[in-house]
Amino acid sequence: MNSIKRFGILRSACALTLAGIMATGSALSASANANDEKITTEQIMQENKTLDFLSNTDTFHVLTAYEVTVDNCGTVQKALSDGGTVGELLDRSGIFVDENQIVVPNLDTKINSDITVKIIDGKNINVTADGETKTVLLGNGNIVEALNAAGYNVSDDDILNVSRYSNTEEVSDVTIQRVTYLTKNSTEKIKYETEEKKSDKLDLGDSKVEQKGEDGEKQITTKYKYVDGKEDSKTVVDSKVVKEAVNEIKLIGTKGASSDKSLGTFTDSNGTKVSYTKVLTGSGTAYTAPAGAGTATGVPAYHGGVAVNPNIIPYGSKLYIESTDGSFVYGYATAVDTGGALMDGSAIVDCFYNTYDECVTFGRRNVNVYIIG
């Protein structure tokens, strides 16, 4: 087959139409030698919709042209392009874009497939988002769609100061508050409770821990909501116990609570009915001392050890002390110490506390001192 002599067709501003290509193919075929193999139009087109031919030495090149639909504010027309940008296509097609119009995709977009170009009337709107405010040309239509087309990527959770169904024509300023969520897991202590049981094997006023308490633990899943990076709210979405708490069991002594020699009975703070042999009413005071300080009986000072006049209340006596109006309870005590105020009668009992603040809270008040053993 004889080679095709150099044949050039300069590419014009507009791509060739299909009919023009077919005519060109026929001309090429007619110019061939009668003995040459026939070149068909189908071979020239090579399944491309529209072809341009460029001269290049003794060969010809086949370029693909893309069909572009241009929707100019509702007026639709077709254009052909073998590449370049959207802006170049519009220039070649004589389509002018006003400064208040938006082109989608933008003018710099490369044309490498059949696409639709839309020219939309727009409006300048002040948009506040992500820490800055800009005047942005947004296309007419739904405000969210217009913002997304401008690259703001408004999520379903984001908060707008206008209705999501607003049209840009109705809006002059729009604020986007970014909403994000974060789920966190944490552990929380389950505080054990104390159960009290009465025991007649323990002396009245004594107590003993039968079972030591242990705190439990639960896992908490919390969903946090952030608005523009700041915590707005939180919701517990799941809670499960991973370790059960073990309650403390405390035995409360009741031995000697009833006696045939009793003068009467009273009900203590645990609800136990207690017999007493004598009750003294008078002024009660409070005192404290450094850790390890001794008492008149030689035992270290401790909460529950009180000072008395041993001539009235013998050392070692078991007592129960509460205010005369029942509003304050010191509780069970043992007479282990004495002092000047007790000996001169200005007080009938001086209650020991571990801290000065506790002493201040007790102050001086009228009390009933029940002698129970």
BALOBA-1460 file (C-alpha; in Angstrom, 3 decimals):
// residues 373
<rec num="1" residu="m" x="0.000" y="0.000" z="0.000"/>
<rec num="2" residu="n" x="1.350" y="3.410" z="-0.983"/>
<rec num="3" residu="s" x="1.850" y="5.808" z="1.889"/>
<rec num="4" residu="i" x="-0.511" y="8.719" z="2.250"/>
<rec num="5" residu="k" x="1.226" y="11.932" z="1.203"/>
<rec num="6" residu="r" x="1.455" y="14.761" z="3.698"/>
<rec num="7" residu="f" x="-2.054" y="16.055" z="4.191"/>
<rec num="8" residu="g" x="-2.839" y="18.771" z="6.778"/>
<rec num="9" residu="i" x="-6.036" y="20.229" z="8.001"/>
<rec num="10" residu="l" x="-5.605" y="23.144" z="10.383"/>
<rec num="11" residu="r" x="-7.735" y="22.899" z="13.463"/>
<rec num="12" residu="s" x="-10.264" y="25.727" z="13.688"/>
<rec num="13" residu="a" x="-11.624" y="27.306" z="16.880"/>
<rec num="14" residu="c" x="-14.597" y="24.970" z="16.744"/>
<rec num="15" residu="a" x="-14.277" y="21.168" z="16.424"/>
<rec num="16" residu="l" x="-15.345" y="19.512" z="13.190"/>
<rec num="17" residu="t" x="-18.846" y="18.175" z="13.013"/>
<rec num="18" residu="l" x="-19.421" y="14.509" z="12.290"/>
<rec num="19" residu="a" x="-20.590" y="15.288" z="8.762"/>
<rec num="20" residu="g" x="-17.451" y="17.320" z="8.103"/>
<rec num="21" residu="i" x="-15.283" y="14.421" z="9.223"/>
<rec num="22" residu="m" x="-17.102" y="11.984" z="7.017"/>
<rec num="23" residu="a" x="-16.605" y="14.378" z="4.056"/>
<rec num="24" residu="t" x="-12.916" y="14.647" z="4.903"/>
<rec num="25" residu="g" x="-12.678" y="10.854" z="5.068"/>
<rec num="26" residu="s" x="-14.241" y="10.563" z="1.628"/>
<rec num="27" residu="a" x="-11.807" y="13.124" z="0.201"/>
<rec num="28" residu="l" x="-8.881" y="11.195" z="1.612"/>
<rec num="29" residu="s" x="-10.197" y="7.978" z="0.128"/>
<rec num="30" residu="a" x="-10.736" y="9.564" z="-3.313"/>
<rec num="31" residu="s" x="-7.198" y="10.933" z="-3.403"/>
<rec num="32" residu="a" x="-5.659" y="7.464" z="-2.987"/>
<rec num="33" residu="n" x="-4.276" y="5.493" z="-5.917"/>
<rec num="34" residu="a" x="-6.778" y="3.121" z="-7.527"/>
<rec num="35" residu="n" x="-4.567" y="0.174" z="-6.497"/>
<rec num="36" residu="d" x="-4.250" y="1.439" z="-2.925"/>
<rec num="37" residu="e" x="-6.229" y="-0.140" z="-0.148"/>
<rec num="38" residu="k" x="-9.386" y="1.845" z="0.586"/>
<rec num="39" residu="i" x="-9.402" y="3.838" z="3.903"/>
<rec num="40" residu="t" x="-12.896" y="3.772" z="5.355"/>
<rec num="41" residu="t" x="-14.588" y="6.533" z="7.316"/>
<rec num="42" residu="e" x="-15.080" y="4.088" z="10.202"/>
<rec num="43" residu="q" x="-11.315" y="3.502" z="10.384"/>
<rec num="44" residu="i" x="-10.647" y="7.228" z="10.466"/>
<rec num="45" residu="m" x="-13.192" y="7.857" z="13.217"/>
<rec num="46" residu="q" x="-11.902" y="4.973" z="15.381"/>
<rec num="47" residu="e" x="-15.066" y="5.076" z="17.509"/>
<rec num="48" residu="n" x="-14.587" y="8.791" z="18.348"/>
<rec num="49" residu="k" x="-17.590" y="11.056" z="18.073"/>
<rec num="50" residu="t" x="-15.761" y="13.934" z="16.400"/>
<rec num="51" residu="l" x="-12.198" y="14.115" z="15.011"/>
<rec num="52" residu="d" x="-9.741" y="16.839" z="14.021"/>
<rec num="53" residu="f" x="-6.782" y="16.152" z="11.764"/>
<rec num="54" residu="l" x="-3.376" y="17.794" z="12.205"/>
<rec num="55" residu="s" x="-0.552" y="17.569" z="9.657"/>
<rec num="56" residu="n" x="2.649" y="16.082" z="11.053"/>
<rec num="57" residu="t" x="5.281" y="14.934" z="8.521"/>
<rec num="58" residu="d" x="3.855" y="12.008" z="6.549"/>
<rec num="59" residu="t" x="1.313" y="10.935" z="9.160"/>
<rec num="60" residu="f" x="-1.973" y="12.227" z="10.499"/>
<rec num="61" residu="h" x="-3.102" y="12.300" z="14.180"/>
<rec num="62" residu="v" x="-6.576" y="11.547" z="15.450"/>
<rec num="63" residu="l" x="-7.735" y="13.687" z="18.416"/>
<rec num="64" residu="t" x="-10.836" y="13.017" z="20.527"/>
<rec num="65" residu="a" x="-13.330" y="15.840" z="20.867"/>
<rec num="66" residu="y" x="-15.661" y="16.026" z="23.889"/>
<rec num="67" residu="e" x="-19.255" y="17.069" z="23.787"/>
<rec num="68" residu="v" x="-19.950" y="19.746" z="26.376"/>
<rec num="69" residu="t" x="-23.448" y="20.849" z="27.374"/>
<rec num="70" residu="v" x="-23.582" y="24.490" z="28.444"/>
<rec num="71" residu="d" x="-26.570" y="25.516" z="30.577"/>
<rec num="72" residu="n" x="-26.457" y="29.305" z="30.575"/>
<rec num="73" residu="c" x="-29.064" y="30.290" z="33.194"/>
<rec num="74" residu="g" x="-31.580" y="27.911" z="31.597"/>
<rec num="75" residu="t" x="-30.520" y="28.327" z="27.966"/>
<rec num="76" residu="v" x="-28.907" y="25.073" z="26.872"/>
<rec num="77" residu="q" x="-26.510" y="24.660" z="23.963"/>
<rec num="78" residu="k" x="-23.913" y="22.120" z="22.849"/>
<rec num="79" residu="a" x="-20.219" y="22.751" z="22.201"/>
<rec num="80" residu="l" x="-17.298" y="20.570" z="21.168"/>
<rec num="81" residu="s" x="-13.825" y="20.673" z="22.706"/>
<rec num="82" residu="d" x="-10.684" y="18.608" z="22.215"/>
<rec num="83" residu="g" x="-9.403" y="19.658" z="25.657"/>
<rec num="84" residu="g" x="-8.368" y="22.848" z="27.350"/>
<rec num="85" residu="t" x="-10.288" y="24.453" z="30.192"/>
<rec num="86" residu="v" x="-13.910" y="25.399" z="30.770"/>
<rec num="87" residu="g" x="-12.929" y="29.077" z="30.509"/>
<rec num="88" residu="e" x="-11.287" y="28.541" z="27.111"/>
<rec num="89" residu="l" x="-14.352" y="26.675" z="25.855"/>
<rec num="90" residu="l" x="-16.666" y="29.537" z="26.870"/>
<rec num="91" residu="d" x="-14.366" y="32.085" z="25.206"/>
<rec num="92" residu="r" x="-14.333" y="30.091" z="21.952"/>
<rec num="93" residu="s" x="-18.108" y="29.743" z="22.123"/>
<rec num="94" residu="g" x="-18.571" y="33.486" z="22.642"/>
<rec num="95" residu="i" x="-20.292" y="33.010" z="25.999"/>
<rec num="96" residu="f" x="-19.715" y="35.937" z="28.360"/>
<rec num="97" residu="v" x="-19.807" y="35.358" z="32.128"/>
<rec num="98" residu="d" x="-20.911" y="38.312" z="34.246"/>
<rec num="99" residu="e" x="-19.058" y="39.103" z="37.494"/>
<rec num="100" residu="n" x="-22.179" y="38.141" z="39.475"/>
<rec num="101" residu="q" x="-22.435" y="34.754" z="37.819"/>
<rec num="102" residu="i" x="-20.908" y="31.431" z="38.866"/>
<rec num="103" residu="v" x="-19.557" y="28.767" z="36.568"/>
<rec num="104" residu="v" x="-19.760" y="25.117" z="37.678"/>
<rec num="105" residu="p" x="-17.292" y="23.487" z="37.343"/>
<rec num="106" residu="n" x="-14.960" y="26.484" z="37.690"/>
<rec num="107" residu="l" x="-13.228" y="28.143" z="34.750"/>
<rec num="108" residu="d" x="-9.892" y="26.414" z="35.419"/>
<rec num="109" residu="t" x="-11.349" y="22.901" z="35.207"/>
<rec num="110" residu="k" x="-9.702" y="20.740" z="32.524"/>
<rec num="111" residu="i" x="-12.067" y="19.194" z="29.991"/>
<rec num="112" residu="n" x="-11.266" y="15.497" z="29.626"/>
<rec num="113" residu="s" x="-14.717" y="13.966" z="29.290"/>
<rec num="114" residu="d" x="-18.279" y="14.815" z="28.254"/>
<rec num="115" residu="i" x="-19.500" y="17.280" z="30.895"/>
<rec num="116" residu="t" x="-22.229" y="19.792" z="31.627"/>
<rec num="117" residu="v" x="-21.197" y="23.357" z="32.392"/>
<rec num="118" residu="k" x="-23.685" y="25.467" z="34.329"/>
<rec num="119" residu="i" x="-23.691" y="29.253" z="34.492"/>
<rec num="120" residu="i" x="-25.731" y="30.417" z="37.485"/>
<rec num="121" residu="d" x="-26.716" y="33.884" z="38.632"/>
<rec num="122" residu="g" x="-25.253" y="34.601" z="42.062"/>
<rec num="123" residu="k" x="-25.287" y="36.945" z="45.015"/>
<rec num="124" residu="n" x="-22.533" y="38.234" z="47.301"/>
<rec num="125" residu="i" x="-23.170" y="37.005" z="50.852"/>
<rec num="126" residu="n" x="-21.115" y="37.460" z="54.022"/>
<rec num="127" residu="v" x="-20.182" y="33.963" z="55.208"/>
<rec num="128" residu="t" x="-18.729" y="33.380" z="58.702"/>
<rec num="129" residu="a" x="-17.209" y="29.947" z="59.197"/>
<rec num="130" residu="d" x="-14.096" y="28.290" z="60.583"/>
<rec num="131" residu="g" x="-12.936" y="31.432" z="62.375"/>
<rec num="132" residu="e" x="-13.195" y="33.930" z="59.517"/>
<rec num="133" residu="t" x="-15.723" y="36.027" z="57.625"/>
<rec num="134" residu="k" x="-15.622" y="36.384" z="53.836"/>
<rec num="135" residu="t" x="-17.808" y="37.944" z="51.188"/>
<rec num="136" residu="v" x="-18.582" y="35.024" z="48.898"/>
<rec num="137" residu="l" x="-20.431" y="34.901" z="45.579"/>
<rec num="138" residu="l" x="-23.009" y="32.133" z="46.042"/>
<rec num="139" residu="g" x="-25.231" y="30.758" z="43.322"/>
<rec num="140" residu="n" x="-28.956" y="31.393" z="43.520"/>
<rec num="141" residu="g" x="-30.906" y="28.537" z="45.046"/>
<rec num="142" residu="n" x="-30.842" y="26.572" z="48.291"/>
<rec num="143" residu="i" x="-28.375" y="28.108" z="50.753"/>
<rec num="144" residu="v" x="-26.809" y="24.792" z="51.818"/>
<rec num="145" residu="e" x="-26.323" y="23.633" z="48.231"/>
<rec num="146" residu="a" x="-24.807" y="27.016" z="47.339"/>
<rec num="147" residu="l" x="-22.420" y="26.887" z="50.313"/>
<rec num="148" residu="n" x="-21.345" y="23.354" z="49.432"/>
<rec num="149" residu="a" x="-20.751" y="24.376" z="45.835"/>
<rec num="150" residu="a" x="-18.508" y="27.159" z="47.188"/>
<rec num="151" residu="g" x="-16.478" y="24.560" z="49.123"/>
<rec num="152" residu="y" x="-17.861" y="25.007" z="52.651"/>
<rec num="153" residu="n" x="-18.947" y="21.349" z="53.004"/>
<rec num="154" residu="v" x="-21.857" y="21.935" z="55.371"/>
<rec num="155" residu="s" x="-22.663" y="18.705" z="57.248"/>
<rec num="156" residu="d" x="-26.105" y="17.654" z="58.459"/>
<rec num="157" residu="d" x="-24.977" y="18.400" z="62.034"/>
<rec num="158" residu="d" x="-23.604" y="21.882" z="61.407"/>
<rec num="159" residu="i" x="-25.681" y="24.785" z="62.757"/>
<rec num="160" residu="l" x="-26.730" y="27.703" z="60.515"/>
<rec num="161" residu="n" x="-28.179" y="31.004" z="61.658"/>
<rec num="162" residu="v" x="-30.728" y="30.735" z="58.845"/>
<rec num="163" residu="s" x="-33.064" y="27.955" z="57.758"/>
<rec num="164" residu="r" x="-31.447" y="25.217" z="55.706"/>
<rec num="165" residu="y" x="-34.353" y="25.649" z="53.286"/>
<rec num="166" residu="s" x="-33.639" y="29.347" z="52.693"/>
<rec num="167" residu="n" x="-32.750" y="30.609" z="49.227"/>
<rec num="168" residu="t" x="-29.644" y="32.723" z="48.772"/>
<rec num="169" residu="e" x="-31.864" y="35.529" z="47.465"/>
<rec num="170" residu="e" x="-33.346" y="35.793" z="51.006"/>
<rec num="171" residu="v" x="-30.016" y="35.840" z="52.853"/>
<rec num="172" residu="s" x="-27.374" y="38.537" z="53.293"/>
<rec num="173" residu="d" x="-25.296" y="37.015" z="56.092"/>
<rec num="174" residu="v" x="-24.847" y="33.386" z="57.062"/>
<rec num="175" residu="t" x="-22.934" y="31.846" z="59.970"/>
<rec num="176" residu="i" x="-21.869" y="28.206" z="60.000"/>
<rec num="177" residu="q" x="-21.125" y="26.629" z="63.383"/>
<rec num="178" residu="r" x="-19.217" y="23.394" z="62.978"/>
<rec num="179" residu="v" x="-20.586" y="20.510" z="65.046"/>
<rec num="180" residu="t" x="-18.444" y="17.496" z="65.822"/>
<rec num="181" residu="y" x="-18.872" y="14.541" z="68.160"/>
<rec num="182" residu="l" x="-16.380" y="12.541" z="70.198"/>
<rec num="183" residu="t" x="-17.065" y="9.377" z="72.174"/>
<rec num="184" residu="k" x="-14.955" y="8.727" z="75.278"/>
<rec num="185" residu="n" x="-14.778" y="5.802" z="77.685"/>
<rec num="186" residu="s" x="-14.096" y="6.323" z="81.388"/>
<rec num="187" residu="t" x="-14.317" y="4.372" z="84.627"/>
<rec num="188" residu="e" x="-16.242" y="5.409" z="87.694"/>
<rec num="189" residu="k" x="-16.035" y="4.148" z="91.257"/>
<rec num="190" residu="i" x="-19.090" y="2.494" z="92.779"/>
<rec num="191" residu="k" x="-18.923" y="3.404" z="96.471"/>
<rec num="192" residu="y" x="-19.683" y="0.521" z="98.760"/>
<rec num="193" residu="e" x="-22.434" y="0.879" z="101.345"/>
<rec num="194" residu="t" x="-22.291" y="-0.003" z="105.022"/>
<rec num="195" residu="e" x="-24.811" y="-2.401" z="106.533"/>
<rec num="196" residu="e" x="-25.249" y="-2.373" z="110.296"/>
<rec num="197" residu="k" x="-26.260" y="-5.495" z="112.201"/>
<rec num="198" residu="k" x="-26.989" y="-5.694" z="115.890"/>
<rec num="199" residu="s" x="-25.006" y="-8.252" z="117.860"/>
<rec num="200" residu="d" x="-25.624" y="-9.304" z="121.441"/>
<rec num="201" residu="k" x="-22.131" y="-10.795" z="121.486"/>
<rec num="202" residu="l" x="-20.600" y="-7.308" z="121.555"/>
<rec num="203" residu="d" x="-20.905" y="-4.950" z="124.504"/>
<rec num="204" residu="l" x="-23.324" y="-2.098" z="124.127"/>
<rec num="205" residu="g" x="-21.574" y="0.782" z="122.388"/>
<rec num="206" residu="d" x="-18.909" y="-1.409" z="120.800"/>
<rec num="207" residu="s" x="-18.771" y="-2.119" z="117.098"/>
<rec num="208" residu="k" x="-16.844" y="-4.452" z="114.820"/>
<rec num="209" residu="v" x="-16.414" y="-4.767" z="111.066"/>
<rec num="210" residu="e" x="-17.532" y="-8.264" z="110.119"/>
<rec num="211" residu="q" x="-16.989" y="-7.818" z="106.380"/>
<rec num="212" residu="k" x="-14.703" y="-5.252" z="104.830"/>
<rec num="213" residu="g" x="-16.264" y="-3.125" z="102.105"/>
<rec num="214" residu="e" x="-14.794" y="-2.873" z="98.625"/>
<rec num="215" residu="d" x="-15.615" y="-0.281" z="95.998"/>
<rec num="216" residu="g" x="-16.911" y="-1.488" z="92.649"/>
<rec num="217" residu="e" x="-16.279" y="-0.073" z="89.201"/>
<rec num="218" residu="k" x="-18.345" y="0.726" z="86.158"/>
<rec num="219" residu="q" x="-17.398" y="1.732" z="82.644"/>
<rec num="220" residu="i" x="-19.057" y="4.828" z="81.230"/>
<rec num="221" residu="t" x="-19.312" y="5.671" z="77.524"/>
<rec num="222" residu="t" x="-20.002" y="9.354" z="76.995"/>
<rec num="223" residu="k" x="-20.750" y="11.165" z="73.748"/>
<rec num="224" residu="y" x="-19.461" y="14.744" z="73.703"/>
<rec num="225" residu="k" x="-20.837" y="17.402" z="71.387"/>
<rec num="226" residu="y" x="-18.511" y="20.210" z="70.306"/>
<rec num="227" residu="v" x="-19.599" y="23.429" z="68.593"/>
<rec num="228" residu="d" x="-16.749" y="25.220" z="66.853"/>
<rec num="229" residu="g" x="-14.303" y="23.174" z="68.904"/>
<rec num="230" residu="k" x="-15.843" y="23.956" z="72.307"/>
<rec num="231" residu="e" x="-17.701" y="21.385" z="74.405"/>
<rec num="232" residu="d" x="-21.437" y="22.088" z="74.206"/>
<rec num="233" residu="s" x="-22.998" y="19.059" z="75.884"/>
<rec num="234" residu="k" x="-22.382" y="15.455" z="76.804"/>
<rec num="235" residu="t" x="-24.619" y="12.420" z="77.008"/>
<rec num="236" residu="v" x="-23.976" y="9.060" z="78.665"/>
<rec num="237" residu="v" x="-24.782" y="6.530" z="75.961"/>
<rec num="238" residu="d" x="-23.738" y="3.385" z="77.819"/>
<rec num="239" residu="s" x="-22.925" y="2.292" z="81.362"/>
<rec num="240" residu="k" x="-22.000" y="-1.160" z="82.541"/>
<rec num="241" residu="v" x="-20.710" y="-2.558" z="85.825"/>
<rec num="242" residu="v" x="-17.353" y="-4.286" z="85.427"/>
<rec num="243" residu="k" x="-16.871" y="-4.951" z="89.153"/>
<rec num="244" residu="e" x="-19.607" y="-5.220" z="91.760"/>
<rec num="245" residu="a" x="-19.201" y="-3.337" z="95.043"/>
<rec num="246" residu="v" x="-18.963" y="-5.367" z="98.251"/>
<rec num="247" residu="n" x="-20.895" y="-3.836" z="101.120"/>
<rec num="248" residu="e" x="-19.254" y="-3.420" z="104.497"/>
<rec num="249" residu="i" x="-21.019" y="-5.235" z="107.311"/>
<rec num="250" residu="k" x="-20.650" y="-3.587" z="110.715"/>
<rec num="251" residu="l" x="-21.755" y="-5.273" z="113.931"/>
<rec num="252" residu="i" x="-23.228" y="-2.997" z="116.606"/>
<rec num="253" residu="g" x="-23.003" y="-4.293" z="120.169"/>
<rec num="254" residu="t" x="-26.253" y="-4.646" z="122.147"/>
<rec num="255" residu="k" x="-24.967" y="-6.770" z="125.025"/>
<rec num="256" residu="g" x="-26.226" y="-5.223" z="128.256"/>
<rec num="257" residu="a" x="-28.826" y="-3.101" z="126.491"/>
<rec num="258" residu="s" x="-31.480" y="-4.409" z="128.891"/>
<rec num="259" residu="s" x="-30.954" y="-4.736" z="132.635"/>
<rec num="260" residu="d" x="-33.169" y="-5.411" z="135.598"/>
<rec num="261" residu="k" x="-31.268" y="-2.718" z="137.476"/>
<rec num="262" residu="s" x="-31.961" y="-0.084" z="134.812"/>
<rec num="263" residu="l" x="-33.467" y="3.249" z="135.700"/>
<rec num="264" residu="g" x="-34.955" y="3.638" z="132.274"/>
<rec num="265" residu="t" x="-34.308" y="3.285" z="128.547"/>
<rec num="266" residu="f" x="-33.459" y="5.503" z="125.592"/>
<rec num="267" residu="t" x="-33.181" y="4.853" z="121.863"/>
<rec num="268" residu="d" x="-29.729" y="5.385" z="120.375"/>
<rec num="269" residu="s" x="-28.906" y="6.727" z="116.904"/>
<rec num="270" residu="n" x="-29.005" y="3.175" z="115.494"/>
<rec num="271" residu="g" x="-32.557" y="2.679" z="116.668"/>
<rec num="272" residu="t" x="-31.552" y="0.329" z="119.517"/>
<rec num="273" residu="k" x="-33.468" y="0.567" z="122.763"/>
<rec num="274" residu="v" x="-30.849" y="0.875" z="125.525"/>
<rec num="275" residu="s" x="-31.197" y="0.633" z="129.279"/>
<rec num="276" residu="y" x="-29.311" y="3.047" z="131.548"/>
<rec num="277" residu="t" x="-28.643" y="3.023" z="135.259"/>
<rec num="278" residu="k" x="-28.182" y="6.763" z="135.653"/>
<rec num="279" residu="v" x="-28.481" y="9.928" z="133.595"/>
<rec num="280" residu="l" x="-26.703" y="13.203" z="134.254"/>
<rec num="281" residu="t" x="-27.724" y="16.483" z="132.613"/>
<rec num="282" residu="g" x="-25.412" y="19.473" z="132.432"/>
<rec num="283" residu="s" x="-22.896" y="21.382" z="130.370"/>
<rec num="284" residu="g" x="-20.779" y="19.457" z="127.889"/>
<rec num="285" residu="t" x="-17.567" y="20.720" z="126.303"/>
<rec num="286" residu="a" x="-14.995" y="19.397" z="123.817"/>
<rec num="287" residu="y" x="-11.207" y="19.183" z="123.694"/>
<rec num="288" residu="t" x="-8.395" y="17.854" z="121.519"/>
<rec num="289" residu="a" x="-4.763" y="16.880" z="122.028"/>
<rec num="290" residu="p" x="-1.756" y="15.899" z="119.876"/>
<rec num="291" residu="a" x="-1.677" y="12.362" z="118.594"/>
<rec num="292" residu="g" x="-0.389" y="9.946" z="121.217"/>
<rec num="293" residu="a" x="-1.207" y="12.256" z="124.150"/>
<rec num="294" residu="g" x="-1.985" y="10.348" z="127.334"/>
<rec num="295" residu="t" x="-5.036" y="10.449" z="129.591"/>
<rec num="296" residu="a" x="-5.563" y="10.208" z="133.345"/>
<rec num="297" residu="t" x="-6.058" y="6.458" z="133.024"/>
<rec num="298" residu="g" x="-2.883" y="5.990" z="130.958"/>
<rec num="299" residu="v" x="-4.518" y="5.143" z="127.641"/>
<rec num="300" residu="p" x="-3.844" y="7.409" z="124.629"/>
<rec num="301" residu="a" x="-6.506" y="9.998" z="123.940"/>
<rec num="302" residu="y" x="-8.995" y="8.860" z="121.298"/>
<rec num="303" residu="h" x="-12.360" y="9.753" z="119.867"/>
<rec num="304" residu="g" x="-14.877" y="8.134" z="122.206"/>
<rec num="305" residu="g" x="-12.701" y="8.563" z="125.289"/>
<rec num="306" residu="v" x="-14.081" y="11.400" z="127.421"/>
<rec num="307" residu="a" x="-13.056" y="13.346" z="130.515"/>
<rec num="308" residu="v" x="-15.277" y="13.257" z="133.623"/>
<rec num="309" residu="n" x="-15.182" y="13.860" z="137.348"/>
<rec num="310" residu="p" x="-14.311" y="10.319" z="138.489"/>
<rec num="311" residu="n" x="-16.005" y="11.003" z="141.800"/>
<rec num="312" residu="i" x="-19.302" y="11.263" z="139.948"/>
<rec num="313" residu="i" x="-18.669" y="9.021" z="136.962"/>
<rec num="314" residu="p" x="-16.066" y="6.348" z="137.705"/>
<rec num="315" residu="y" x="-13.271" y="5.719" z="135.180"/>
<rec num="316" residu="g" x="-14.146" y="2.927" z="132.796"/>
<rec num="317" residu="s" x="-17.865" y="3.701" z="132.849"/>
<rec num="318" residu="k" x="-19.692" y="3.126" z="129.553"/>
<rec num="319" residu="l" x="-21.617" y="6.206" z="128.488"/>
<rec num="320" residu="y" x="-23.908" y="7.496" z="125.791"/>
<rec num="321" residu="i" x="-23.857" y="11.263" z="125.180"/>
<rec num="322" residu="e" x="-26.279" y="13.435" z="123.236"/>
<rec num="323" residu="s" x="-27.589" y="16.999" z="123.397"/>
<rec num="324" residu="t" x="-30.671" y="17.497" z="125.538"/>
<rec num="325" residu="d" x="-32.707" y="18.518" z="122.499"/>
<rec num="326" residu="g" x="-31.533" y="15.449" z="120.531"/>
<rec num="327" residu="s" x="-30.055" y="17.561" z="117.704"/>
<rec num="328" residu="f" x="-26.434" y="16.494" z="118.343"/>
<rec num="329" residu="v" x="-25.074" y="13.072" z="119.179"/>
<rec num="330" residu="y" x="-21.549" y="12.322" z="120.402"/>
<rec num="331" residu="g" x="-22.548" y="8.694" z="120.837"/>
<rec num="332" residu="y" x="-21.078" y="5.897" z="122.887"/>
<rec num="333" residu="a" x="-18.066" y="6.743" z="125.039"/>
<rec num="334" residu="t" x="-15.866" y="5.562" z="127.894"/>
<rec num="335" residu="a" x="-14.734" y="7.637" z="130.875"/>
<rec num="336" residu="v" x="-10.885" y="7.697" z="130.615"/>
<rec num="337" residu="d" x="-9.748" y="11.225" z="131.519"/>
<rec num="338" residu="t" x="-10.453" y="14.196" z="133.747"/>
<rec num="339" residu="g" x="-9.763" y="17.921" z="133.902"/>
<rec num="340" residu="g" x="-10.185" y="21.118" z="135.909"/>
<rec num="341" residu="a" x="-13.605" y="22.021" z="134.486"/>
<rec num="342" residu="l" x="-14.864" y="18.554" z="135.411"/>
<rec num="343" residu="m" x="-13.518" y="18.730" z="138.935"/>
<rec num="344" residu="d" x="-14.911" y="22.214" z="139.645"/>
<rec num="345" residu="g" x="-18.325" y="21.279" z="138.284"/>
<rec num="346" residu="s" x="-18.453" y="23.776" z="135.396"/>
<rec num="347" residu="a" x="-18.939" y="20.806" z="133.024"/>
<rec num="348" residu="i" x="-20.094" y="17.228" z="133.480"/>
<rec num="349" residu="v" x="-18.244" y="15.818" z="130.459"/>
<rec num="350" residu="d" x="-15.443" y="16.920" z="128.103"/>
<rec num="351" residu="c" x="-15.660" y="15.047" z="124.760"/>
<rec num="352" residu="f" x="-12.448" y="14.302" z="122.873"/>
<rec num="353" residu="y" x="-12.176" y="15.058" z="119.145"/>
<rec num="354" residu="n" x="-9.264" y="14.494" z="116.795"/>
<rec num="355" residu="t" x="-9.375" y="18.005" z="115.334"/>
<rec num="356" residu="y" x="-9.857" y="21.533" z="116.571"/>
<rec num="357" residu="d" x="-12.582" y="22.203" z="114.000"/>
<rec num="358" residu="e" x="-14.656" y="19.340" z="115.393"/>
<rec num="359" residu="c" x="-14.299" y="20.820" z="118.841"/>
<rec num="360" residu="v" x="-15.519" y="24.182" z="117.567"/>
<rec num="361" residu="t" x="-18.529" y="22.467" z="115.971"/>
<rec num="362" residu="f" x="-19.409" y="20.822" z="119.288"/>
<rec num="363" residu="g" x="-18.753" y="24.006" z="121.273"/>
<rec num="364" residu="r" x="-20.472" y="24.089" z="124.671"/>
<rec num="365" residu="r" x="-23.947" y="22.627" z="124.860"/>
<rec num="366" residu="n" x="-26.314" y="21.029" z="127.360"/>
<rec num="367" residu="v" x="-26.114" y="17.248" z="127.204"/>
<rec num="368" residu="n" x="-27.552" y="14.099" z="128.681"/>
<rec num="369" residu="v" x="-24.902" y="11.635" z="129.794"/>
<rec num="370" residu="y" x="-26.419" y="8.167" z="130.119"/>
<rec num="371" residu="i" x="-24.427" y="5.725" z="132.235"/>
<rec num="372" residu="i" x="-25.063" y="2.318" z="130.713"/>
<rec num="373" residu="g" x="-22.367" y="0.190" z="132.266"/>
